[in-house]
Amino acid sequence: MPKWIDCIDLGMQEYKIAWDFQEKTHATVLERRNSKLFSEYFGSLIFCEHPHVYTLGKSGQTNNLLIDENFLAKINATYYRSNRGGDITYHGPGQIVGYPILDLEKMKLGVKGYIQCIEEAIIMTLSDLDIQSTRLKGATGVWLNADMPDVRKICAIGVRVSKAVTMHGFALNVNTDLNYFSYINPCGFQDKGITSIQCERGKEIDLNEIKIKLKKNFRNIFSFEIRTNKSQPDSEIIRK
């Protein structure tokens, strides 16, 4: 039997509800670690979009959020301190957020190698769209024109690993409103730009098309089967 993970698409979902769902999934992956019935199960890949929200990683600086609570309310955004790594980032409509909850112990993979695998899956997905991207030395995520003055980030990555099981993940800008990044120093950087697939391609992109490509490339990078799971959080899903 091939090793496998399940894929759960939460659609548009409040950040805290998705975070709670990650925690439950993390507990499930740990429970199944030593189960003979789930010996080939390696975790879950959760997709979602979030309403406008800024999240600050545990090593982030609060002064990288450039607006106050009143302005947050004005632009219909919320703010959370997260337990992931990294600094501040933005999530919003038109952005694909991926939360892989994977058992690195069973995968025999270290944290650095895991992050590089996520980056490679994103790079391959962008290549499928004729967008050439790469890594940037000294920074996580996926970048365009990494060695040029107009270097710009298209995908942020911030993870947490507890008991060798991952949480949080990546945020790929597809049809994202990039204006929301002007209210922060994205990932702590003040001298680097932000872009999206829509911006690079000059047209709106079907999110489902990108999710299909992401699943294909995750399957190829990690060498596991991906099964669709229609499970949802207990709380009501927020629809567009």
Secondary structure, DSSP 8 states (H G I E B T S, - for coil): ---EEEEEEEEE--HHHHHHHHHHHHHHHHHHTT-STTTTEEEEEEEEE-SSEEEE-TT--GGGB-S-HHHHHHTT-EEEE-SSSSSEEEE-TTEEEEEEEEBHHHHT--HHHHHHHHHHHHHHHHHHTT---EEETTEEEEEESTTSTT-EEEEEEEEEEETTEEEEEEEEESS--GGGGGGB-GGG-SS-EE--HHHHHTS---HHHHHHHHHHHHHHHHT-EEEEE----SS-----
